[in-house]
Amino acid sequence: MSEIVDADELLRRLRAARDWARVEEENAADETKATAYRAVRTVLDRLVDPTRRTDH
């Protein structure tokens, strides 16, 4: 985590993490895990696009 990155690289990493969380949510073994990945994805969605609504 001590690597310095520019804004474009940070956004790329956030999007990659969000996409990973979406796949994990879809393939979750149970509803508890799916809910956890959904929460992570929701936070990452807001970081990537603060104007996006994240209502459930």
mmCIF file of the N, C-alpha and C atoms, coordinates in Angstrom:
data_MODEL
# 
_entry.id   MODEL 
# 
loop_
_atom_site.group_PDB 
_atom_site.id 
_atom_site.type_symbol 
_atom_site.label_atom_id 
_atom_site.label_alt_id 
_atom_site.label_comp_id 
_atom_site.label_asym_id 
_atom_site.label_entity_id 
_atom_site.label_seq_id 
_atom_site.pdbx_PDB_ins_code 
_atom_site.Cartn_x 
_atom_site.Cartn_y 
_atom_site.Cartn_z 
_atom_site.occupancy 
_atom_site.B_iso_or_equiv 
_atom_site.pdbx_formal_charge 
_atom_site.auth_seq_id 
_atom_site.auth_comp_id 
_atom_site.auth_asym_id 
_atom_site.auth_atom_id 
_atom_site.pdbx_PDB_model_num 
ATOM 1   N N  . MET A 1 1  ? 0.814   -1.203  0.000   1.00 0.00 ? 1  MET A N  1 
ATOM 2   C CA . MET A 1 1  ? 0.000   0.000   0.000   1.00 0.00 ? 1  MET A CA 1 
ATOM 3   C C  . MET A 1 1  ? 0.855   1.263   0.000   1.00 0.00 ? 1  MET A C  1 
ATOM 4   N N  . SER A 1 2  ? 2.145   1.135   -0.071  1.00 0.00 ? 2  SER A N  1 
ATOM 5   C CA . SER A 1 2  ? 2.977   2.326   -0.079  1.00 0.00 ? 2  SER A CA 1 
ATOM 6   C C  . SER A 1 2  ? 3.267   2.820   -1.490  1.00 0.00 ? 2  SER A C  1 
ATOM 7   N N  . GLU A 1 3  ? 2.656   2.178   -2.472  1.00 0.00 ? 3  GLU A N  1 
ATOM 8   C CA . GLU A 1 3  ? 2.848   2.572   -3.859  1.00 0.00 ? 3  GLU A CA 1 
ATOM 9   C C  . GLU A 1 3  ? 2.038   3.837   -4.154  1.00 0.00 ? 3  GLU A C  1 
ATOM 10  N N  . ILE A 1 4  ? 2.675   4.794   -4.784  1.00 0.00 ? 4  ILE A N  1 
ATOM 11  C CA . ILE A 1 4  ? 1.998   6.032   -5.148  1.00 0.00 ? 4  ILE A CA 1 
ATOM 12  C C  . ILE A 1 4  ? 1.364   5.854   -6.519  1.00 0.00 ? 4  ILE A C  1 
ATOM 13  N N  . VAL A 1 5  ? 0.077   6.189   -6.624  1.00 0.00 ? 5  VAL A N  1 
ATOM 14  C CA . VAL A 1 5  ? -0.629  6.065   -7.900  1.00 0.00 ? 5  VAL A CA 1 
ATOM 15  C C  . VAL A 1 5  ? -1.357  7.367   -8.204  1.00 0.00 ? 5  VAL A C  1 
ATOM 16  N N  . ASP A 1 6  ? -1.568  7.604   -9.492  1.00 0.00 ? 6  ASP A N  1 
ATOM 17  C CA . ASP A 1 6  ? -2.308  8.803   -9.875  1.00 0.00 ? 6  ASP A CA 1 
ATOM 18  C C  . ASP A 1 6  ? -3.814  8.509   -9.846  1.00 0.00 ? 6  ASP A C  1 
ATOM 19  N N  . ALA A 1 7  ? -4.602  9.527   -10.098 1.00 0.00 ? 7  ALA A N  1 
ATOM 20  C CA . ALA A 1 7  ? -6.058  9.410   -9.998  1.00 0.00 ? 7  ALA A CA 1 
ATOM 21  C C  . ALA A 1 7  ? -6.622  8.387   -10.979 1.00 0.00 ? 7  ALA A C  1 
ATOM 22  N N  . ASP A 1 8  ? -6.074  8.334   -12.186 1.00 0.00 ? 8  ASP A N  1 
ATOM 23  C CA . ASP A 1 8  ? -6.571  7.371   -13.173 1.00 0.00 ? 8  ASP A CA 1 
ATOM 24  C C  . ASP A 1 8  ? -6.325  5.940   -12.718 1.00 0.00 ? 8  ASP A C  1 
ATOM 25  N N  . GLU A 1 9  ? -5.161  5.682   -12.168 1.00 0.00 ? 9  GLU A N  1 
ATOM 26  C CA . GLU A 1 9  ? -4.838  4.340   -11.680 1.00 0.00 ? 9  GLU A CA 1 
ATOM 27  C C  . GLU A 1 9  ? -5.699  3.977   -10.479 1.00 0.00 ? 9  GLU A C  1 
ATOM 28  N N  . LEU A 1 10 ? -5.924  4.922   -9.604  1.00 0.00 ? 10 LEU A N  1 
ATOM 29  C CA . LEU A 1 10 ? -6.779  4.674   -8.448  1.00 0.00 ? 10 LEU A CA 1 
ATOM 30  C C  . LEU A 1 10 ? -8.204  4.332   -8.895  1.00 0.00 ? 10 LEU A C  1 
ATOM 31  N N  . LEU A 1 11 ? -8.727  5.084   -9.848  1.00 0.00 ? 11 LEU A N  1 
ATOM 32  C CA . LEU A 1 11 ? -10.064 4.807   -10.370 1.00 0.00 ? 11 LEU A CA 1 
ATOM 33  C C  . LEU A 1 11 ? -10.110 3.435   -11.038 1.00 0.00 ? 11 LEU A C  1 
ATOM 34  N N  . ARG A 1 12 ? -9.074  3.070   -11.782 1.00 0.00 ? 12 ARG A N  1 
ATOM 35  C CA . ARG A 1 12 ? -9.019  1.757   -12.408 1.00 0.00 ? 12 ARG A CA 1 
ATOM 36  C C  . ARG A 1 12 ? -9.059  0.660   -11.357 1.00 0.00 ? 12 ARG A C  1 
ATOM 37  N N  . ARG A 1 13 ? -8.321  0.828   -10.275 1.00 0.00 ? 13 ARG A N  1 
ATOM 38  C CA . ARG A 1 13 ? -8.290  -0.170  -9.204  1.00 0.00 ? 13 ARG A CA 1 
ATOM 39  C C  . ARG A 1 13 ? -9.628  -0.266  -8.475  1.00 0.00 ? 13 ARG A C  1 
ATOM 40  N N  . LEU A 1 14 ? -10.262 0.872   -8.246  1.00 0.00 ? 14 LEU A N  1 
ATOM 41  C CA . LEU A 1 14 ? -11.584 0.851   -7.609  1.00 0.00 ? 14 LEU A CA 1 
ATOM 42  C C  . LEU A 1 14 ? -12.604 0.130   -8.484  1.00 0.00 ? 14 LEU A C  1 
ATOM 43  N N  . ARG A 1 15 ? -12.556 0.394   -9.782  1.00 0.00 ? 15 ARG A N  1 
ATOM 44  C CA . ARG A 1 15 ? -13.483 -0.278  -10.703 1.00 0.00 ? 15 ARG A CA 1 
ATOM 45  C C  . ARG A 1 15 ? -13.223 -1.778  -10.754 1.00 0.00 ? 15 ARG A C  1 
ATOM 46  N N  . ALA A 1 16 ? -11.947 -2.163  -10.742 1.00 0.00 ? 16 ALA A N  1 
ATOM 47  C CA . ALA A 1 16 ? -11.610 -3.593  -10.756 1.00 0.00 ? 16 ALA A CA 1 
ATOM 48  C C  . ALA A 1 16 ? -12.117 -4.267  -9.488  1.00 0.00 ? 16 ALA A C  1 
ATOM 49  N N  . ALA A 1 17 ? -11.959 -3.606  -8.358  1.00 0.00 ? 17 ALA A N  1 
ATOM 50  C CA . ALA A 1 17 ? -12.446 -4.166  -7.092  1.00 0.00 ? 17 ALA A CA 1 
ATOM 51  C C  . ALA A 1 17 ? -13.966 -4.260  -7.093  1.00 0.00 ? 17 ALA A C  1 
ATOM 52  N N  . ARG A 1 18 ? -14.627 -3.268  -7.642  1.00 0.00 ? 18 ARG A N  1 
ATOM 53  C CA . ARG A 1 18 ? -16.089 -3.289  -7.734  1.00 0.00 ? 18 ARG A CA 1 
ATOM 54  C C  . ARG A 1 18 ? -16.569 -4.433  -8.620  1.00 0.00 ? 18 ARG A C  1 
ATOM 55  N N  . ASP A 1 19 ? -15.902 -4.616  -9.752  1.00 0.00 ? 19 ASP A N  1 
ATOM 56  C CA . ASP A 1 19 ? -16.273 -5.714  -10.652 1.00 0.00 ? 19 ASP A CA 1 
ATOM 57  C C  . ASP A 1 19 ? -16.036 -7.061  -9.986  1.00 0.00 ? 19 ASP A C  1 
ATOM 58  N N  . TRP A 1 20 ? -14.941 -7.186  -9.245  1.00 0.00 ? 20 TRP A N  1 
ATOM 59  C CA . TRP A 1 20 ? -14.649 -8.422  -8.514  1.00 0.00 ? 20 TRP A CA 1 
ATOM 60  C C  . TRP A 1 20 ? -15.752 -8.690  -7.486  1.00 0.00 ? 20 TRP A C  1 
ATOM 61  N N  . ALA A 1 21 ? -16.163 -7.664  -6.748  1.00 0.00 ? 21 ALA A N  1 
ATOM 62  C CA . ALA A 1 21 ? -17.213 -7.835  -5.741  1.00 0.00 ? 21 ALA A CA 1 
ATOM 63  C C  . ALA A 1 21 ? -18.529 -8.246  -6.391  1.00 0.00 ? 21 ALA A C  1 
ATOM 64  N N  . ARG A 1 22 ? -18.829 -7.738  -7.568  1.00 0.00 ? 22 ARG A N  1 
ATOM 65  C CA . ARG A 1 22 ? -20.057 -8.105  -8.277  1.00 0.00 ? 22 ARG A CA 1 
ATOM 66  C C  . ARG A 1 22 ? -20.036 -9.591  -8.642  1.00 0.00 ? 22 ARG A C  1 
ATOM 67  N N  . VAL A 1 23 ? -18.920 -10.077 -9.153  1.00 0.00 ? 23 VAL A N  1 
ATOM 68  C CA . VAL A 1 23 ? -18.805 -11.492 -9.515  1.00 0.00 ? 23 VAL A CA 1 
ATOM 69  C C  . VAL A 1 23 ? -18.920 -12.365 -8.270  1.00 0.00 ? 23 VAL A C  1 
ATOM 70  N N  . GLU A 1 24 ? -18.239 -11.961 -7.192  1.00 0.00 ? 24 GLU A N  1 
ATOM 71  C CA . GLU A 1 24 ? -18.309 -12.730 -5.953  1.00 0.00 ? 24 GLU A CA 1 
ATOM 72  C C  . GLU A 1 24 ? -19.735 -12.762 -5.397  1.00 0.00 ? 24 GLU A C  1 
ATOM 73  N N  . GLU A 1 25 ? -20.436 -11.642 -5.506  1.00 0.00 ? 25 GLU A N  1 
ATOM 74  C CA . GLU A 1 25 ? -21.826 -11.582 -5.047  1.00 0.00 ? 25 GLU A CA 1 
ATOM 75  C C  . GLU A 1 25 ? -22.699 -12.553 -5.839  1.00 0.00 ? 25 GLU A C  1 
ATOM 76  N N  . GLU A 1 26 ? -22.512 -12.572 -7.144  1.00 0.00 ? 26 GLU A N  1 
ATOM 77  C CA . GLU A 1 26 ? -23.311 -13.455 -7.997  1.00 0.00 ? 26 GLU A CA 1 
ATOM 78  C C  . GLU A 1 26 ? -23.025 -14.928 -7.732  1.00 0.00 ? 26 GLU A C  1 
ATOM 79  N N  . ASN A 1 27 ? -21.789 -15.248 -7.337  1.00 0.00 ? 27 ASN A N  1 
ATOM 80  C CA . ASN A 1 27 ? -21.389 -16.641 -7.135  1.00 0.00 ? 27 ASN A CA 1 
ATOM 81  C C  . ASN A 1 27 ? -21.334 -17.036 -5.664  1.00 0.00 ? 27 ASN A C  1 
ATOM 82  N N  . ALA A 1 28 ? -21.861 -16.206 -4.788  1.00 0.00 ? 28 ALA A N  1 
ATOM 83  C CA . ALA A 1 28 ? -21.800 -16.482 -3.350  1.00 0.00 ? 28 ALA A CA 1 
ATOM 84  C C  . ALA A 1 28 ? -22.553 -17.758 -3.006  1.00 0.00 ? 28 ALA A C  1 
ATOM 85  N N  . ALA A 1 29 ? -21.988 -18.497 -2.062  1.00 0.00 ? 29 ALA A N  1 
ATOM 86  C CA . ALA A 1 29 ? -22.575 -19.780 -1.660  1.00 0.00 ? 29 ALA A CA 1 
ATOM 87  C C  . ALA A 1 29 ? -23.849 -19.606 -0.846  1.00 0.00 ? 29 ALA A C  1 
ATOM 88  N N  . ASP A 1 30 ? -23.983 -18.484 -0.154  1.00 0.00 ? 30 ASP A N  1 
ATOM 89  C CA . ASP A 1 30 ? -25.183 -18.265 0.651   1.00 0.00 ? 30 ASP A CA 1 
ATOM 90  C C  . ASP A 1 30 ? -25.527 -16.778 0.677   1.00 0.00 ? 30 ASP A C  1 
ATOM 91  N N  . GLU A 1 31 ? -26.682 -16.471 1.232   1.00 0.00 ? 31 GLU A N  1 
ATOM 92  C CA . GLU A 1 31 ? -27.174 -15.090 1.232   1.00 0.00 ? 31 GLU A CA 1 
ATOM 93  C C  . GLU A 1 31 ? -26.326 -14.167 2.105   1.00 0.00 ? 31 GLU A C  1 
ATOM 94  N N  . THR A 1 32 ? -25.740 -14.707 3.164   1.00 0.00 ? 32 THR A N  1 
ATOM 95  C CA . THR A 1 32 ? -24.894 -13.889 4.039   1.00 0.00 ? 32 THR A CA 1 
ATOM 96  C C  . THR A 1 32 ? -23.677 -13.373 3.282   1.00 0.00 ? 32 THR A C  1 
ATOM 97  N N  . LYS A 1 33 ? -23.014 -14.251 2.547   1.00 0.00 ? 33 LYS A N  1 
ATOM 98  C CA . LYS A 1 33 ? -21.852 -13.824 1.761   1.00 0.00 ? 33 LYS A CA 1 
ATOM 99  C C  . LYS A 1 33 ? -22.265 -12.869 0.650   1.00 0.00 ? 33 LYS A C  1 
ATOM 100 N N  . ALA A 1 34 ? -23.383 -13.153 0.013   1.00 0.00 ? 34 ALA A N  1 
ATOM 101 C CA . ALA A 1 34 ? -23.862 -12.268 -1.051  1.00 0.00 ? 34 ALA A CA 1 
ATOM 102 C C  . ALA A 1 34 ? -24.135 -10.872 -0.503  1.00 0.00 ? 34 ALA A C  1 
ATOM 103 N N  . THR A 1 35 ? -24.712 -10.801 0.686   1.00 0.00 ? 35 THR A N  1 
ATOM 104 C CA . THR A 1 35 ? -24.992 -9.502  1.311   1.00 0.00 ? 35 THR A CA 1 
ATOM 105 C C  . THR A 1 35 ? -23.701 -8.757  1.623   1.00 0.00 ? 35 THR A C  1 
ATOM 106 N N  . ALA A 1 36 ? -22.690 -9.466  2.091   1.00 0.00 ? 36 ALA A N  1 
ATOM 107 C CA . ALA A 1 36 ? -21.404 -8.833  2.396   1.00 0.00 ? 36 ALA A CA 1 
ATOM 108 C C  . ALA A 1 36 ? -20.767 -8.265  1.124   1.00 0.00 ? 36 ALA A C  1 
ATOM 109 N N  . TYR A 1 37 ? -20.750 -9.043  0.058   1.00 0.00 ? 37 TYR A N  1 
ATOM 110 C CA . TYR A 1 37 ? -20.181 -8.558  -1.203  1.00 0.00 ? 37 TYR A CA 1 
ATOM 111 C C  . TYR A 1 37 ? -21.007 -7.411  -1.779  1.00 0.00 ? 37 TYR A C  1 
ATOM 112 N N  . ARG A 1 38 ? -22.323 -7.456  -1.588  1.00 0.00 ? 38 ARG A N  1 
ATOM 113 C CA . ARG A 1 38 ? -23.194 -6.367  -2.054  1.00 0.00 ? 38 ARG A CA 1 
ATOM 114 C C  . ARG A 1 38 ? -22.853 -5.078  -1.314  1.00 0.00 ? 38 ARG A C  1 
ATOM 115 N N  . ALA A 1 39 ? -22.576 -5.175  -0.025  1.00 0.00 ? 39 ALA A N  1 
ATOM 116 C CA . ALA A 1 39 ? -22.210 -3.987  0.756   1.00 0.00 ? 39 ALA A CA 1 
ATOM 117 C C  . ALA A 1 39 ? -20.894 -3.394  0.254   1.00 0.00 ? 39 ALA A C  1 
ATOM 118 N N  . VAL A 1 40 ? -19.928 -4.258  -0.007  1.00 0.00 ? 40 VAL A N  1 
ATOM 119 C CA . VAL A 1 40 ? -18.641 -3.795  -0.536  1.00 0.00 ? 40 VAL A CA 1 
ATOM 120 C C  . VAL A 1 40 ? -18.846 -3.133  -1.893  1.00 0.00 ? 40 VAL A C  1 
ATOM 121 N N  . ARG A 1 41 ? -19.626 -3.767  -2.752  1.00 0.00 ? 41 ARG A N  1 
ATOM 122 C CA . ARG A 1 41 ? -19.881 -3.223  -4.083  1.00 0.00 ? 41 ARG A CA 1 
ATOM 123 C C  . ARG A 1 41 ? -20.589 -1.871  -4.005  1.00 0.00 ? 41 ARG A C  1 
ATOM 124 N N  . THR A 1 42 ? -21.517 -1.734  -3.079  1.00 0.00 ? 42 THR A N  1 
ATOM 125 C CA . THR A 1 42 ? -22.250 -0.477  -2.921  1.00 0.00 ? 42 THR A CA 1 
ATOM 126 C C  . THR A 1 42 ? -21.304 0.660   -2.537  1.00 0.00 ? 42 THR A C  1 
ATOM 127 N N  . VAL A 1 43 ? -20.399 0.395   -1.612  1.00 0.00 ? 43 VAL A N  1 
ATOM 128 C CA . VAL A 1 43 ? -19.416 1.412   -1.208  1.00 0.00 ? 43 VAL A CA 1 
ATOM 129 C C  . VAL A 1 43 ? -18.516 1.772   -2.385  1.00 0.00 ? 43 VAL A C  1 
ATOM 130 N N  . LEU A 1 44 ? -18.045 0.768   -3.111  1.00 0.00 ? 44 LEU A N  1 
ATOM 131 C CA . LEU A 1 44 ? -17.174 1.028   -4.255  1.00 0.00 ? 44 LEU A CA 1 
ATOM 132 C C  . LEU A 1 44 ? -17.918 1.777   -5.356  1.00 0.00 ? 44 LEU A C  1 
ATOM 133 N N  . ASP A 1 45 ? -19.201 1.479   -5.553  1.00 0.00 ? 45 ASP A N  1 
ATOM 134 C CA . ASP A 1 45 ? -20.005 2.228   -6.518  1.00 0.00 ? 45 ASP A CA 1 
ATOM 135 C C  . ASP A 1 45 ? -20.037 3.706   -6.166  1.00 0.00 ? 45 ASP A C  1 
ATOM 136 N N  . ARG A 1 46 ? -20.209 4.004   -4.893  1.00 0.00 ? 46 ARG A N  1 
ATOM 137 C CA . ARG A 1 46 ? -20.254 5.417   -4.456  1.00 0.00 ? 46 ARG A CA 1 
ATOM 138 C C  . ARG A 1 46 ? -18.901 6.093   -4.621  1.00 0.00 ? 46 ARG A C  1 
ATOM 139 N N  . LEU A 1 47 ? -17.825 5.363   -4.404  1.00 0.00 ? 47 LEU A N  1 
ATOM 140 C CA . LEU A 1 47 ? -16.489 5.948   -4.583  1.00 0.00 ? 47 LEU A CA 1 
ATOM 141 C C  . LEU A 1 47 ? -16.205 6.231   -6.058  1.00 0.00 ? 47 LEU A C  1 
ATOM 142 N N  . VAL A 1 48 ? -16.634 5.334   -6.926  1.00 0.00 ? 48 VAL A N  1 
ATOM 143 C CA . VAL A 1 48 ? -16.403 5.502   -8.355  1.00 0.00 ? 48 VAL A CA 1 
ATOM 144 C C  . VAL A 1 48 ? -17.274 6.616   -8.909  1.00 0.00 ? 48 VAL A C  1 
ATOM 145 N N  . ASP A 1 49 ? -18.530 6.684   -8.469  1.00 0.00 ? 49 ASP A N  1 
ATOM 146 C CA . ASP A 1 49 ? -19.460 7.705   -8.961  1.00 0.00 ? 49 ASP A CA 1 
ATOM 147 C C  . ASP A 1 49 ? -20.303 8.230   -7.798  1.00 0.00 ? 49 ASP A C  1 
ATOM 148 N N  . PRO A 1 50 ? -19.854 9.300   -7.149  1.00 0.00 ? 50 PRO A N  1 
ATOM 149 C CA . PRO A 1 50 ? -20.566 9.834   -5.985  1.00 0.00 ? 50 PRO A CA 1 
ATOM 150 C C  . PRO A 1 50 ? -21.984 10.307  -6.287  1.00 0.00 ? 50 PRO A C  1 
ATOM 151 N N  . THR A 1 51 ? -22.306 10.575  -7.539  1.00 0.00 ? 51 THR A N  1 
ATOM 152 C CA . THR A 1 51 ? -23.648 11.043  -7.875  1.00 0.00 ? 51 THR A CA 1 
ATOM 153 C C  . THR A 1 51 ? -24.627 9.880   -8.044  1.00 0.00 ? 51 THR A C  1 
ATOM 154 N N  . ARG A 1 52 ? -24.115 8.673   -8.110  1.00 0.00 ? 52 ARG A N  1 
ATOM 155 C CA . ARG A 1 52 ? -24.972 7.500   -8.322  1.00 0.00 ? 52 ARG A CA 1 
ATOM 156 C C  . ARG A 1 52 ? -25.742 7.172   -7.059  1.00 0.00 ? 52 ARG A C  1 
ATOM 157 N N  . ARG A 1 53 ? -27.037 6.938   -7.225  1.00 0.00 ? 53 ARG A N  1 
ATOM 158 C CA . ARG A 1 53 ? -27.875 6.550   -6.088  1.00 0.00 ? 53 ARG A CA 1 
ATOM 159 C C  . ARG A 1 53 ? -27.624 5.088   -5.767  1.00 0.00 ? 53 ARG A C  1 
ATOM 160 N N  . THR A 1 54 ? -27.582 4.770   -4.482  1.00 0.00 ? 54 THR A N  1 
ATOM 161 C CA . THR A 1 54 ? -27.328 3.394   -4.068  1.00 0.00 ? 54 THR A CA 1 
ATOM 162 C C  . THR A 1 54 ? -28.457 2.881   -3.194  1.00 0.00 ? 54 THR A C  1 
ATOM 163 N N  . ASP A 1 55 ? -29.675 3.331   -3.479  1.00 0.00 ? 55 ASP A N  1 
ATOM 164 C CA . ASP A 1 55 ? -30.830 2.849   -2.721  1.00 0.00 ? 55 ASP A CA 1 
ATOM 165 C C  . ASP A 1 55 ? -31.010 1.361   -2.948  1.00 0.00 ? 55 ASP A C  1 
ATOM 166 N N  . HIS A 1 56 ? -31.520 0.710   -1.938  1.00 0.00 ? 56 HIS A N  1 
ATOM 167 C CA . HIS A 1 56 ? -31.738 -0.737  -2.052  1.00 0.00 ? 56 HIS A CA 1 
ATOM 168 C C  . HIS A 1 56 ? -33.101 -1.015  -2.581  1.00 0.00 ? 56 HIS A C  1 
# 
